[in-house]
Amino acid sequence: MKKAWWKEAIVYQIYPRSFCDSNGDGIGDLNGITSKLDYLKELGIDVIWLSPVYKSPNDDNGYDISDYEAIMTEFGNMDDFDKMLSEAHKRGIKIVMDLVVNHTSDEHPWFVESRSSKDNPKRDYYIWKEGKNGKEPNNWGSAFSGPAWKYDEKTDMYYLHLFSTKQPDLNWENQKVRKEVFDMMTRWCKKGIDGFRMDVISLISKPEGFPDAKVVGLYGDMNICANGPKVHDYLKEMNQKVLSKFDIMTVGETAGVTLDEAKRYANSEGSELNMVFQFEHMNLDSGEKFKWSTKHIPLVPLKENLTKWQLGLDDVAWNSLYFCNHDQPRIVSRLGDDSDEFRELSAKCIATCLHMMQGTPYVYQGEELGMTNTVFNSVDDFRDLESVNAYRELIESGLYTKEDMFPKIAHKSRDNARTPMPWDTSENAGFTTGIPWLALNPNYNKINVADQLKREDSVFHYYQKLIKLRKEYEIIVYGKYELLLPDDEHIFAYVRTLGNQKLLVVCNFSKTEQKFDFSGYENAKVLISNYDGNISEKATLKPYSAIALLLDNAQKM
Ligand code: NOJ
């Protein structure tokens, strides 16, 4: 397998709004990030993926950009950015920017011009259509409720917005749009940034003729736009014109990606992107029609799914390994057990299972502390437009009652991931001296950085160790993967193989003891374990136990 620095790297995602506030306005900022770079260095990560920091009216917390080359006022300015970048580089940490180019903000000057008249030169920068019988051009729904089309009185036409009405979709068919985007990317690369995480990049090419889509829930499924007819042409063009000219890392957020499509996006010839973010494993706890539910992620389908991606991309493409990001509720509450008794154990078990796989691991801020979902007392506690809109729409539609819907939203809301980072036990957890834009998780007295840095057995130190192991043992990065016990409902176990080495990973995803046969591994070295690591007793797996064992010479087996 071809080696590459981005295959060996560990990425840490920062959601700047919630990371660290340096000026007391209740909103995290760039100087706040700079002040915590030593913390990230101590954790051992190599790359930061920064959620968007560009100028934005913040309808979707920065995923609605009004200027790609200015910094969001609340986050600071370009000098602060340059300082953050150079301080990160001094510490050997790279910075990957979020690239949101499926859509812009409706306040972006391009859109302001585009909507001003039908013959404006920028009209065709966006997707405008006539209505059909006084209604939307087709039945597509937006990811944030309601139809994906908004009527604009000024020119008596509709524009497409797969996300909020303030996020109009760019028209990638237009060569001028592509040039604007590629030139902007080139300028950022020349500034010295280290790569791009590409927001919903699988949606940029819309299906020809804009046909109605199959109705899921209330509207036609916007995923009809996923992996559209020209997406690979556009990415190849981007690769030739920009990406191939710099030594950068690229990851595509690819909603609706299939294994076959992923092999194209992240092909090992390098003609498109380095790796993809797929979502199948994150959808395993969805409700029937919508993502909203109170379910736990089921283990057998999870094993089946992750195994499919491990085997499917081996040698031909590259996986991103993740359980958490700013759109996902906290994994300890979804897959582990967030009670005091099992929170830390299950956080470590989940981490072991993910970090020993093939792919580039992503740690989302607070995941390294084992952060949990938060507590919502009323619908007024939500800030995320997705949650607020869905709650309103699904109740108004009569599909759910308030009583049904509230626990579902509380369990799956993106705000669970966005509560401010708990640095210590002081007021507002040391995140801000002002009023935080979103309430802290009330458990910050128990789960915070200061406590975990002090404790040798903390989740933080466990992550630190996992990260270090990946740098010490090539088998963790490049080894082949094989699943054991596919039907076991409690144990996730697999073997990685590289040359004469074997790495056995065994995780008990239950709060009861389980049996496992370790024969052949009696002389193996314990790389990591969340109990005492004594293998002779490991025939019984303790609740949420995890262990990784290295057998250095396969002949010994
Ligand atoms: C995916 C991003 O991760 C999410 O936060 C955002 O709301 C949508 N894309 C729209 O940009």
Residues whose N, C-alpha, C, O or C-beta is under 5 A from the ligand:
A	BS01	NOJ	D60 Y63 F163 D199 V200 D327
